């Protein structure tokens, strides 16, 4: 630890040191805390700021999550960082260098929301371990956050699901309010919600973690507590010292964390094999759009060819249009023309775009102004055109008529 960081920690602790001779029973946790830890299979830890409960669970390599064994995911030595980014990144990340984090809170945000349970998951020598930090009461939040801070380091990357918008800002705010730290130390942050949406939103629409689990990992939760009920379970513990529902809350949190690990491995596998593990047309198209943004046009064309071969049904118009543009860029003009000719018959956005491309092709490449005019008029008849597009087409039609001597 650097000297300035050490001084900062010591200055925070100085006011909490118990003077010699003071009655030490004051620092002992209440009996209810011990009952809570016993019921949850954890233990109570105490530091200068209070007491908190820690629960550990290790998933062995033989553990199977849906249709995948932990050993299959843990066997990968590195994952491509580009799997989790919009841009192409040459760097890789080791799964053993990641910390998976998920919070359970008393509300959906704001100054009054408290993360009463924070779970951390990481690869260990015996499998995948989840360590959960629970505050038995609000007064113990500082104690829990002080201990939690030790989980983070500048050489370890964080993984969350929607954590950029929720978990990380909330933890940072609570650490500032409790004078624990102003920043959380980590190398990179991987928010799995965004790469999951890039790949699967077209097919699944619902990209909540529980739906991703079912549809992608083949994992179905049994008797899982709904997220909206979690705060009320904690409030019942605070008011009645009734811990009956808290075990379910901890299990919900653990499943979120272990699912993030398996999801990260699945996404990394897709990019490592350049989509060869994908079977759904919508997922292949979504991946091709990622490659398109990265200017990897040859990959876009390759995935289109695979979709054409694998799909028994006709491809959607937007898929055909997108890949016709890629074919044009790679010089496969005739294949693009074939797609445009089919789309041009449709009264849709793609039909308008196809007619416009055909008009340009016949005017500039073949000097066939009559056919170019036909396609320009077809594009002009498309519904829902903007005023700007109408003016552009009117100018095109006027120019083509002039070239044909129609005045």
C-alpha positions as CSV (number, residue, x, y, z in Angstrom):
1,X,0.0,0.0,0.0
2,X,1.3,3.4,-0.9
3,X,2.3,5.8,2.0
4,X,-0.5,8.3,1.2
5,X,-3.1,5.6,1.1
6,X,-1.9,4.2,4.4
7,X,-2.0,7.6,6.0
8,X,-5.5,8.1,4.7
9,X,-6.6,4.8,6.2
10,X,-4.9,5.5,9.6
11,X,-6.5,9.0,9.8
12,X,-9.9,7.5,9.3
13,X,-9.3,4.8,11.9
14,X,-7.7,7.1,14.6
15,X,-11.0,8.4,15.9
16,X,-12.4,4.9,16.3
17,X,-9.6,3.3,18.4
18,X,-10.9,2.1,21.7
19,X,-8.7,3.5,24.6
20,X,-7.0,1.1,26.9
21,X,-9.1,0.1,29.8
22,X,-12.4,0.8,28.2
23,X,-15.1,-1.8,28.6
24,X,-14.5,-4.1,25.7
25,X,-18.0,-5.7,25.9
26,X,-19.3,-2.5,24.2
27,X,-17.7,-3.6,20.9
28,X,-19.2,-7.1,21.0
29,X,-21.9,-7.7,18.3
30,X,-25.5,-8.3,19.6
31,X,-26.7,-11.9,20.1
32,X,-29.0,-11.4,17.1
33,X,-26.0,-11.0,14.8
34,X,-24.7,-14.5,15.8
35,X,-28.1,-16.0,15.1
36,X,-28.2,-14.3,11.8
37,X,-24.7,-15.7,10.8
38,X,-25.7,-19.2,12.0
39,X,-28.9,-19.2,9.9
40,X,-27.0,-17.9,6.8
41,X,-24.0,-20.2,7.2
42,X,-21.7,-17.3,7.7
43,X,-19.7,-15.7,10.4
44,X,-19.7,-12.3,12.1
45,X,-16.5,-10.2,11.8
46,X,-15.8,-7.1,13.8
47,X,-13.5,-4.2,13.1
48,X,-13.1,-0.7,14.5
49,X,-16.4,0.6,13.0
50,X,-18.7,-2.3,13.9
51,X,-19.7,-5.8,12.9
52,X,-20.9,-7.4,9.7
53,X,-21.7,-10.9,8.3
54,X,-19.6,-12.7,5.7
55,X,-20.9,-15.7,3.9
56,X,-18.6,-17.8,1.6
57,X,-19.6,-20.4,-1.0
58,X,-17.3,-22.2,-3.4
59,X,-18.7,-23.7,-6.6
60,X,-16.3,-26.7,-7.5
61,X,-15.1,-27.3,-11.0
62,X,-17.7,-30.2,-11.2
63,X,-20.5,-27.6,-10.8
64,X,-22.9,-27.4,-13.9
65,X,-24.7,-24.2,-14.6
66,X,-27.5,-24.9,-17.0
67,X,-25.8,-26.6,-20.0
68,X,-22.2,-25.7,-19.1
69,X,-19.8,-27.1,-16.6
70,X,-17.6,-24.8,-14.6
71,X,-14.5,-26.7,-15.6
72,X,-15.2,-25.8,-19.3
73,X,-15.3,-22.1,-18.5
74,X,-12.4,-22.1,-16.0
75,X,-10.2,-23.9,-18.5
76,X,-9.8,-20.8,-20.6
77,X,-6.6,-18.9,-19.7
78,X,-7.6,-15.6,-21.3
79,X,-10.6,-13.8,-22.8
80,X,-10.4,-11.2,-25.6
81,X,-11.3,-7.8,-24.3
82,X,-12.9,-6.9,-27.7
83,X,-15.7,-9.4,-26.7
84,X,-16.8,-6.8,-24.1
85,X,-16.2,-3.6,-26.1
86,X,-17.8,-1.8,-29.1
87,X,-14.3,-1.2,-30.5
88,X,-11.6,-3.7,-31.6
89,X,-9.2,-4.2,-28.7
90,X,-6.1,-6.4,-29.0
91,X,-5.7,-6.9,-25.2
92,X,-6.8,-10.0,-23.4
93,X,-8.0,-10.5,-19.8
94,X,-7.4,-13.4,-17.5
95,X,-10.6,-14.8,-15.8
96,X,-8.6,-15.2,-12.7
97,X,-7.9,-11.5,-12.7
98,X,-11.6,-10.5,-12.6
99,X,-13.9,-9.6,-9.7
100,X,-17.6,-10.2,-10.3
101,X,-19.7,-7.8,-8.2
102,X,-23.4,-7.5,-7.5
103,X,-25.4,-5.6,-4.9
104,X,-28.8,-5.9,-3.2
105,X,-30.1,-2.6,-2.0
106,X,-32.9,-1.0,0.0
107,X,-34.1,0.9,-3.0
108,X,-33.5,1.7,-6.6
109,X,-31.1,4.6,-6.0
110,X,-30.9,8.1,-4.5
111,X,-29.3,9.3,-1.4
112,X,-31.3,7.0,0.9
113,X,-30.5,3.8,-0.9
114,X,-28.1,1.5,0.9
115,X,-26.3,-1.6,-0.5
116,X,-27.1,-3.9,2.5
117,X,-25.6,-7.0,0.7
118,X,-22.6,-6.9,-1.7
119,X,-21.4,-10.1,-3.3
120,X,-18.0,-10.6,-4.9
121,X,-17.1,-13.6,-7.0
122,X,-13.7,-14.7,-8.3
123,X,-11.8,-17.7,-9.6
124,X,-9.9,-19.6,-6.9
125,X,-7.8,-22.8,-6.9
126,X,-10.8,-25.0,-6.0
127,X,-13.4,-23.4,-8.4
128,X,-15.4,-20.2,-8.2
129,X,-15.9,-18.5,-4.8
130,X,-18.6,-16.0,-3.9
131,X,-18.0,-13.9,-0.8
132,X,-21.0,-12.0,0.4
133,X,-20.9,-9.0,2.8
134,X,-24.1,-8.3,4.7
135,X,-24.8,-5.5,7.2
136,X,-26.9,-6.6,10.1
137,X,-28.0,-3.0,10.7
138,X,-27.4,0.4,9.2
139,X,-24.9,1.4,11.8
140,X,-22.6,-1.4,10.6
141,X,-22.4,-0.1,7.0
142,X,-19.0,1.6,7.5
143,X,-17.6,-1.6,9.0
144,X,-18.7,-3.7,6.0
145,X,-17.5,-1.2,3.5
146,X,-14.0,-1.0,5.1
147,X,-13.7,-4.8,4.8
148,X,-15.2,-4.8,1.3
149,X,-12.5,-2.3,0.1
150,X,-9.9,-5.0,0.5
151,X,-11.5,-6.9,-2.3
152,X,-10.6,-4.2,-4.9
153,X,-7.2,-3.5,-6.3
154,X,-5.8,-1.5,-9.2
155,X,-4.6,-4.7,-11.0
156,X,-8.0,-6.4,-10.9
157,X,-10.9,-5.7,-13.3
158,X,-14.5,-5.5,-12.2
159,X,-17.4,-7.3,-13.9
160,X,-21.0,-6.3,-13.3
161,X,-24.4,-6.4,-15.0
162,X,-25.7,-2.9,-15.4
163,X,-23.1,-1.9,-12.8
164,X,-22.0,1.3,-14.7
165,X,-25.4,2.8,-14.2
166,X,-26.2,1.4,-10.8
167,X,-23.9,-0.8,-8.7
168,X,-20.6,1.1,-9.0
169,X,-22.1,4.7,-8.5
170,X,-24.0,3.4,-5.5
171,X,-21.0,1.7,-3.9
172,X,-18.8,4.8,-4.5
173,X,-21.4,7.1,-3.0
174,X,-21.8,5.0,0.1
175,X,-18.1,4.8,0.6
176,X,-17.8,8.6,0.3
177,X,-20.7,9.1,2.7
178,X,-19.2,6.7,5.2
179,X,-15.7,8.2,4.8
180,X,-14.2,4.9,3.7
181,X,-12.8,6.0,0.3
182,X,-13.4,8.5,-2.5
183,X,-12.7,6.0,-5.3
184,X,-12.9,2.2,-5.8
185,X,-9.6,0.8,-7.2
186,X,-9.8,-1.4,-10.3
187,X,-8.1,-1.8,-13.6
188,X,-11.0,-2.0,-16.1
189,X,-14.8,-2.3,-15.7
190,X,-16.7,-4.7,-17.8
191,X,-20.5,-4.1,-17.8
192,X,-21.9,-7.3,-19.3
193,X,-25.3,-5.7,-20.0
194,X,-23.9,-3.9,-23.1
195,X,-22.2,-6.8,-24.9
196,X,-25.2,-9.0,-24.1
197,X,-27.5,-6.5,-25.7
198,X,-25.3,-6.1,-28.7
199,X,-25.4,-9.8,-29.4
200,X,-28.9,-10.9,-28.2
201,X,-31.3,-8.0,-28.0
202,X,-32.6,-8.6,-31.5
203,X,-33.6,-12.2,-30.7
204,X,-34.5,-12.0,-27.0
205,X,-35.7,-8.4,-26.6
206,X,-35.6,-9.0,-22.8
207,X,-32.0,-8.8,-21.8
208,X,-32.5,-9.0,-18.0
209,X,-29.9,-11.4,-16.5
210,X,-32.5,-14.0,-15.5
211,X,-33.8,-14.1,-19.1
212,X,-30.3,-14.3,-20.5
213,X,-29.7,-17.3,-18.1
214,X,-32.7,-19.2,-19.4
215,X,-32.3,-18.5,-23.1
216,X,-28.5,-18.5,-23.5
217,X,-27.2,-20.6,-20.6
218,X,-30.1,-23.0,-20.2
219,X,-30.3,-22.2,-16.5
220,X,-33.6,-22.0,-14.7
221,X,-33.9,-20.7,-11.2
222,X,-36.0,-22.6,-8.7
223,X,-38.0,-20.7,-6.1
224,X,-36.0,-17.5,-6.7
225,X,-37.1,-14.4,-4.8
226,X,-38.2,-11.6,-7.2
227,X,-36.0,-8.6,-7.1
228,X,-38.7,-6.2,-6.1
229,X,-39.3,-8.1,-2.9
230,X,-35.7,-8.1,-1.7
231,X,-35.8,-4.7,0.2
232,X,-38.9,-5.8,2.1
233,X,-37.1,-9.0,3.3
234,X,-34.3,-6.9,4.7
235,X,-36.6,-4.4,6.3
236,X,-38.4,-7.3,8.0
237,X,-35.0,-8.4,9.5
238,X,-34.3,-4.9,10.7
239,X,-37.7,-4.4,12.4
240,X,-38.5,-8.0,13.6
241,X,-35.1,-9.7,13.6
242,X,-36.8,-12.3,11.3
243,X,-34.1,-13.7,9.0
244,X,-36.4,-16.3,7.3
245,X,-36.2,-14.7,3.8
246,X,-32.6,-13.6,3.9
247,X,-31.2,-16.9,2.8
248,X,-33.2,-16.6,-0.4
249,X,-31.8,-13.1,-0.9
250,X,-28.2,-14.4,-0.6
251,X,-29.0,-17.2,-3.0
252,X,-30.4,-14.7,-5.5
253,X,-27.3,-12.6,-5.2
254,X,-25.0,-15.7,-5.6
255,X,-26.9,-16.8,-8.7
256,X,-26.5,-13.4,-10.3
257,X,-22.8,-13.5,-9.7
258,X,-22.2,-17.1,-10.9
259,X,-24.4,-16.4,-14.0
260,X,-22.2,-13.3,-14.8
261,X,-19.2,-15.5,-14.8
262,X,-20.7,-18.1,-17.2
263,X,-22.2,-15.3,-19.4
264,X,-18.8,-13.6,-19.7
265,X,-17.3,-16.9,-20.7
266,X,-20.0,-17.5,-23.3
267,X,-19.6,-14.0,-24.9
268,X,-15.8,-14.4,-24.9
269,X,-16.2,-17.8,-26.7
270,X,-18.4,-16.3,-29.4
271,X,-15.7,-13.7,-30.3
272,X,-12.8,-16.0,-29.9
273,X,-14.4,-18.3,-32.5
274,X,-15.7,-15.4,-34.6
275,X,-19.3,-16.5,-34.3
276,X,-18.9,-20.1,-35.2
277,X,-20.7,-21.2,-32.0
278,X,-23.8,-19.1,-32.9
279,X,-26.8,-20.9,-34.4
280,X,-29.5,-18.2,-34.5
281,X,-29.8,-16.0,-37.6
282,X,-30.6,-12.9,-35.4
283,X,-27.5,-13.5,-33.3
284,X,-25.3,-13.9,-36.3
285,X,-26.6,-10.7,-37.8
286,X,-26.0,-8.9,-34.5
287,X,-22.4,-10.1,-34.5
288,X,-22.0,-9.0,-38.1
289,X,-23.2,-5.5,-37.1
290,X,-20.4,-5.4,-34.5
291,X,-17.9,-6.3,-37.1
292,X,-19.4,-3.7,-39.4
293,X,-18.8,-1.0,-36.9
294,X,-15.2,-2.2,-36.6
295,X,-14.8,-1.9,-40.4
296,X,-14.3,-5.7,-40.7
297,X,-16.4,-5.9,-43.9
298,X,-15.0,-9.3,-45.0
299,X,-16.3,-10.8,-41.7
300,X,-19.7,-9.3,-42.3
301,X,-19.9,-10.9,-45.7
302,X,-18.7,-14.2,-44.3
303,X,-21.5,-14.2,-41.7
304,X,-24.1,-13.3,-44.3
305,X,-23.0,-16.3,-46.5
306,X,-23.4,-18.5,-43.4
307,X,-26.9,-17.1,-42.7
308,X,-27.9,-17.8,-46.3
309,X,-26.7,-21.4,-46.0
310,X,-28.1,-22.2,-42.5
311,X,-31.4,-20.3,-42.6
312,X,-34.4,-22.3,-44.0
313,X,-36.7,-19.2,-44.0
314,X,-36.1,-16.0,-46.0
315,X,-33.9,-13.5,-44.3
316,X,-35.5,-10.3,-43.0
317,X,-35.4,-7.2,-45.2
318,X,-33.1,-5.3,-42.9
319,X,-30.6,-8.2,-42.8
320,X,-30.6,-8.4,-46.6
321,X,-30.1,-4.6,-46.9
322,X,-27.3,-4.5,-44.4
323,X,-25.3,-7.3,-46.0
324,X,-25.9,-5.9,-49.6
325,X,-24.0,-2.8,-48.5
326,X,-21.2,-5.0,-47.3
327,X,-21.2,-7.0,-50.5
328,X,-21.0,-3.7,-52.4
329,X,-18.0,-2.6,-50.4
330,X,-16.1,-5.9,-51.0
331,X,-16.6,-5.6,-54.8
332,X,-19.3,-8.4,-55.0
333,X,-21.6,-6.0,-57.0
334,X,-23.7,-8.6,-58.7
335,X,-24.7,-10.3,-55.4
336,X,-25.6,-6.8,-54.1
337,X,-27.6,-6.1,-57.2
338,X,-29.5,-9.4,-56.8
339,X,-30.5,-8.4,-53.3
340,X,-31.5,-4.9,-54.3
341,X,-33.7,-6.2,-57.2
342,X,-35.6,-8.4,-54.7
343,X,-36.0,-5.6,-52.1
344,X,-37.0,-3.0,-54.7
345,X,-40.4,-4.8,-55.0
346,X,-41.2,-4.1,-51.4
347,X,-43.1,-1.0,-50.0
348,X,-40.7,-0.5,-47.1
349,X,-37.6,1.4,-46.0
350,X,-35.4,-1.3,-47.5
351,X,-37.4,-1.1,-50.7
352,X,-36.7,2.7,-50.9
353,X,-33.0,2.2,-50.3
354,X,-32.7,-0.6,-52.8
355,X,-34.5,1.5,-55.5
356,X,-32.2,4.4,-54.8
357,X,-29.1,2.2,-55.1
358,X,-30.3,0.7,-58.3
359,X,-31.1,4.2,-59.7
360,X,-27.5,5.2,-58.9
361,X,-26.1,2.0,-60.4
362,X,-28.0,2.3,-63.7
363,X,-27.2,6.0,-64.1
364,X,-23.5,6.1,-63.2
365,X,-22.3,2.6,-64.1
366,X,-24.5,1.5,-67.1
367,X,-25.6,4.9,-68.3
368,X,-29.1,3.4,-68.6
369,X,-31.0,6.6,-67.7
370,X,-34.4,5.1,-68.5
371,X,-34.1,2.3,-66.0
372,X,-32.4,4.7,-63.5
373,X,-35.5,6.9,-63.8
374,X,-37.9,4.0,-63.2
375,X,-36.1,3.2,-59.9
376,X,-35.9,6.8,-58.9
377,X,-39.7,7.1,-59.3
378,X,-40.2,3.9,-57.4
379,X,-38.1,5.3,-54.6
380,X,-40.1,8.6,-54.7
381,X,-43.4,6.7,-54.2
382,X,-42.2,5.1,-51.0
383,X,-44.2,6.1,-47.9
384,X,-42.9,8.1,-45.0
385,X,-40.1,9.9,-46.8
386,X,-38.6,12.9,-45.1
387,X,-38.9,16.2,-46.9
388,X,-35.1,16.2,-47.5
389,X,-35.3,12.8,-49.2
390,X,-38.2,13.9,-51.4
391,X,-36.3,16.9,-52.5
392,X,-33.2,14.8,-53.3
393,X,-35.3,12.4,-55.4
394,X,-37.1,15.2,-57.2
395,X,-33.7,16.6,-58.2
396,X,-32.6,13.1,-59.3
397,X,-35.8,12.6,-61.4
398,X,-35.4,16.0,-62.9
399,X,-31.8,15.4,-63.9
400,X,-32.6,11.9,-65.4
401,X,-35.5,13.3,-67.4
402,X,-33.2,16.0,-68.7
403,X,-30.7,13.4,-69.8
404,X,-33.5,11.5,-71.6
405,X,-34.5,14.7,-73.4
406,X,-37.8,15.0,-71.6
407,X,-37.1,18.5,-70.4
